């Protein structure tokens, strides 16, 4: 009997050791996936920070400091702020057009989209969308800029002359949207209508709407065009919803941290990065187009819910707003 008890103890100990070792290996594996590389302080920047744009040739980052009414220009090589574009009205979205060296900044207040020279930062143009100009995307092939605005529209702008050439009607205000590179569709989050709208760029109209399976507050979005998968970050409850872009069907639902506002797809590593205002970066692994699991949650700071993934640099930038003793800053994480 004593011998059997001893054998049982050894067996239990072996199992516990194996499980603990497995958990440690998973934790260590997760921890090596992302590492804080650089922190760039933003002294004097107050309030909420919204979306980013990247200048590859100039190694610059443009940050919409919405609550501060500025766009902060960061030199990544020097690791410092080099300029502030001021006199804005709650800037939300920004796009940098490298071949023109121009910056398009969409403002909530008045729906104005201002155009700046990328060297002098002088304003050279302006578009009036009348209300709540928000996310901005650049179609490099067509040389068109899309701006989400108002109670339901995508404005279409010629990048060369900065003139509006059209508009696409939506059921309600658009949040994040993604453009196909090898197709003609635009996928648009329309949270107030509880749908994802599918736009045909050639027709200039919505051709389908998809649901997110009872998950609401669909603000951020990312696209895996090669695998025909669309990633939707929802806030109520906080989930990552994966849609098949051939059918619109929900193929996976993953619990994520609260208040997601950015989602990015890393095609090299088959990872999804969800930046969440609850103070986490959730890293979700894509095993295959229908199978996903969270591999690590990285602590950031309360309210740090926006950022930008730059695949050519293997870097994920996260905006940390000023709250209490935590000063405003941009954190740069190296992903591996």
Secondary structure in CASP SS format (residue, H / E / C, confidence):
PFRMAT SS
TARGET T0000
AUTHOR 0000-0000-0000
METHOD secondary structure of the structure
MODEL  1
X C 1.00
X H 1.00
X H 1.00
X H 1.00
X H 1.00
X H 1.00
X H 1.00
X H 1.00
X H 1.00
X H 1.00
X H 1.00
X H 1.00
X H 1.00
X H 1.00
X H 1.00
X H 1.00
X H 1.00
X H 1.00
X H 1.00
X H 1.00
X H 1.00
X H 1.00
X H 1.00
X H 1.00
X H 1.00
X H 1.00
X H 1.00
X H 1.00
X H 1.00
X H 1.00
X H 1.00
X C 1.00
X C 1.00
X E 1.00
X E 1.00
X E 1.00
X E 1.00
X E 1.00
X E 1.00
X E 1.00
X E 1.00
X C 1.00
X C 1.00
X C 1.00
X C 1.00
X C 1.00
X C 1.00
X C 1.00
X C 1.00
X C 1.00
X C 1.00
X E 1.00
X E 1.00
X E 1.00
X E 1.00
X C 1.00
X C 1.00
X C 1.00
X C 1.00
X E 1.00
X E 1.00
X E 1.00
X E 1.00
X E 1.00
X E 1.00
X H 1.00
X H 1.00
X H 1.00
X C 1.00
X E 1.00
X E 1.00
X E 1.00
X E 1.00
X E 1.00
X E 1.00
X C 1.00
X C 1.00
X C 1.00
X C 1.00
X E 1.00
X E 1.00
X E 1.00
X E 1.00
X E 1.00
X E 1.00
X C 1.00
X C 1.00
X C 1.00
X C 1.00
X C 1.00
X E 1.00
X E 1.00
X E 1.00
X E 1.00
X E 1.00
X E 1.00
X E 1.00
X C 1.00
X C 1.00
X C 1.00
X C 1.00
X E 1.00
X E 1.00
X E 1.00
X E 1.00
X E 1.00
X E 1.00
X C 1.00
X H 1.00
X H 1.00
X H 1.00
X E 1.00
X E 1.00
X E 1.00
X E 1.00
X E 1.00
X E 1.00
X C 1.00
X C 1.00
X C 1.00
X C 1.00
X C 1.00
X E 1.00
X E 1.00
X E 1.00
X E 1.00
X E 1.00
X E 1.00
X C 1.00
X C 1.00
X C 1.00
X C 1.00
X C 1.00
X C 1.00
X C 1.00
X E 1.00
X E 1.00
X E 1.00
X E 1.00
X C 1.00
X C 1.00
X C 1.00
X C 1.00
X E 1.00
X E 1.00
X E 1.00
X E 1.00
X E 1.00
X E 1.00
X C 1.00
X C 1.00
X C 1.00
X E 1.00
X E 1.00
X E 1.00
X E 1.00
X E 1.00
X E 1.00
X C 1.00
X C 1.00
X C 1.00
X C 1.00
X C 1.00
X E 1.00
X E 1.00
X E 1.00
X E 1.00
X E 1.00
X E 1.00
X C 1.00
X C 1.00
X C 1.00
X C 1.00
X C 1.00
X C 1.00
X C 1.00
X E 1.00
X E 1.00
X E 1.00
X C 1.00
X C 1.00
X C 1.00
X C 1.00
X C 1.00
X E 1.00
X E 1.00
X E 1.00
X E 1.00
X E 1.00
X E 1.00
X H 1.00
X H 1.00
X H 1.00
X C 1.00
X E 1.00
X E 1.00
X E 1.00
X E 1.00
X E 1.00
X E 1.00
X C 1.00
X C 1.00
X C 1.00
X C 1.00
X E 1.00
X E 1.00
X E 1.00
X E 1.00
X E 1.00
X E 1.00
X C 1.00
X C 1.00
X C 1.00
X C 1.00
X C 1.00
X E 1.00
X C 1.00
X C 1.00
X C 1.00
X C 1.00
X E 1.00
X E 1.00
X E 1.00
X E 1.00
X C 1.00
X C 1.00
X C 1.00
X C 1.00
X E 1.00
X E 1.00
X E 1.00
X E 1.00
X E 1.00
X E 1.00
X E 1.00
X E 1.00
X C 1.00
X E 1.00
X E 1.00
X E 1.00
X E 1.00
X E 1.00
X E 1.00
X E 1.00
X C 1.00
X C 1.00
X C 1.00
X C 1.00
X C 1.00
X E 1.00
X E 1.00
X E 1.00
X E 1.00
X E 1.00
X E 1.00
X C 1.00
X C 1.00
X C 1.00
X C 1.00
X E 1.00
X E 1.00
X E 1.00
X E 1.00
X E 1.00
X E 1.00
X E 1.00
X C 1.00
X C 1.00
X C 1.00
X C 1.00
X E 1.00
X E 1.00
X E 1.00
X E 1.00
X E 1.00
X E 1.00
X C 1.00
X C 1.00
X C 1.00
X E 1.00
X E 1.00
X E 1.00
X E 1.00
X E 1.00
X E 1.00
X E 1.00
X E 1.00
X E 1.00
X C 1.00
X C 1.00
X E 1.00
X E 1.00
X E 1.00
X E 1.00
X E 1.00
X E 1.00
X E 1.00
X E 1.00
X E 1.00
X C 1.00
X C 1.00
X C 1.00
X C 1.00
X C 1.00
X C 1.00
X E 1.00
X E 1.00
X E 1.00
X E 1.00
X E 1.00
X H 1.00
X H 1.00
X H 1.00
X C 1.00
X E 1.00
X E 1.00
X E 1.00
X E 1.00
X E 1.00
X E 1.00
X C 1.00
X C 1.00
X E 1.00
X C 1.00
X C 1.00
X E 1.00
X C 1.00
X C 1.00
X E 1.00
X E 1.00
X E 1.00
X E 1.00
X E 1.00
X E 1.00
X E 1.00
X C 1.00
END
